[in-house]
Amino acid sequence: MQRIYYCTGTSFLTGDDVADAVLEYAWVLAQYGRFDLVRIPTRRADGSDGSSTLLVGPSSQISTEEVALAEAGEELVAREFVQSVKERAAHLRDPLPVVDFDGSMFETEPDD
């Protein structure tokens, strides 16, 4: 488990893969000067699962700290979230190719 610290002084307890994905996505967003709202699966102080929303981007100051499982309870696993964030990062890194447009596809053949 890891604790994510946000620039406001707020922190969130979450799974290792979740924290890694959030940090990677924040880094990619910063590289492209973009921002995004990310709803992160978290573990509350009472041990229940919850979520927290972060605005991440170029000016975000985010850090993580490893937390012992004995203190945090069972590892929080959120495979769908991690996959979604990794896909969002990949779309920024490798955008869809753009086809050159020459207008020829709209030309009509002259009527005889």
C-alpha positions in Angstrom: 0.0 0.0 0.0 1.1 3.6 -0.5 0.0 6.9 0.8 -0.4 9.6 -1.9 0.4 13.1 -0.6 -1.2 16.0 -2.6 0.0 19.6 -2.6 -2.9 20.7 -0.3 -1.5 18.7 2.5 -4.1 16.0 2.0 -3.1 12.4 1.8 -4.9 9.2 0.5 -4.1 5.6 1.2 -4.3 3.4 -1.9 -2.8 0.3 -3.6 0.7 0.2 -5.0 -0.4 -0.2 -8.6 -2.9 2.6 -8.2 -0.3 5.0 -6.8 2.2 4.1 -9.5 -0.4 4.7 -12.2 -1.4 8.0 -10.8 2.2 9.2 -10.6 2.9 8.1 -14.1 -0.2 9.8 -15.4 0.6 13.0 -13.6 4.0 13.0 -15.2 2.6 12.4 -18.7 0.0 15.2 -18.2 2.8 17.5 -17.1 4.8 16.7 -20.2 1.9 17.8 -22.5 0.7 20.7 -20.4 -2.6 19.0 -19.7 -4.9 18.6 -16.7 -7.4 15.9 -15.7 -9.6 15.0 -12.8 -8.9 11.5 -11.6 -11.1 9.6 -9.1 -8.8 7.3 -7.2 -9.8 4.2 -5.2 -8.7 4.7 -1.6 -8.8 3.0 1.8 -10.4 5.0 4.6 -9.1 5.2 8.1 -11.8 2.8 9.3 -10.6 0.2 6.7 -13.5 0.6 4.3 -12.9 1.4 0.6 -13.7 4.8 -0.8 -12.6 7.2 -3.5 -10.9 10.6 -3.7 -10.8 13.0 -6.6 -7.6 14.7 -7.6 -6.9 17.4 -10.2 -3.6 16.4 -11.7 -1.5 18.2 -14.3 1.7 20.3 -14.8 1.5 22.1 -11.5 0.4 19.2 -9.4 2.8 18.3 -6.5 2.2 14.6 -5.7 4.4 12.2 -3.8 4.0 8.8 -2.4 5.2 6.9 0.6 5.1 3.1 1.1 2.9 2.0 4.0 3.3 -1.3 5.8 0.4 -3.7 5.1 0.0 -4.3 8.9 -0.8 -0.6 9.2 -3.0 -0.4 6.1 -4.7 -3.7 6.0 -5.0 -5.8 2.9 -3.6 -4.4 -0.4 -6.2 -2.3 -2.3 -6.4 -3.8 -5.9 -8.1 -1.8 -8.6 -7.1 -3.4 -12.0 -9.8 -1.6 -14.0 -8.7 1.8 -12.6 -5.0 1.1 -13.3 -5.7 0.0 -16.8 -7.9 3.0 -17.5 -5.3 5.5 -16.3 -2.5 3.7 -18.2 -4.6 3.9 -21.4 -5.2 7.6 -20.8 -1.5 8.1 -20.5 -0.8 6.1 -23.6 -3.3 8.2 -25.6 -1.4 11.3 -24.7 2.0 9.7 -25.5 1.0 8.1 -28.7 -2.0 10.0 -30.2 -3.9 8.5 -33.0 -2.2 9.1 -36.4 -3.5 11.9 -38.5 -4.1 11.3 -42.2 -3.0 14.0 -44.7 -6.1 15.5 -46.2 -5.8 16.5 -49.9 -9.5 16.8 -50.6 -9.4 14.1 -53.4 -11.8 11.9 -51.6 -14.5 14.5 -52.1 -13.9 15.1 -55.8 -16.7 13.9 -58.1 -16.3 12.5 -61.5 -17.7 14.8 -64.2 -21.0 13.8 -65.6 -20.9 12.8 -69.3 
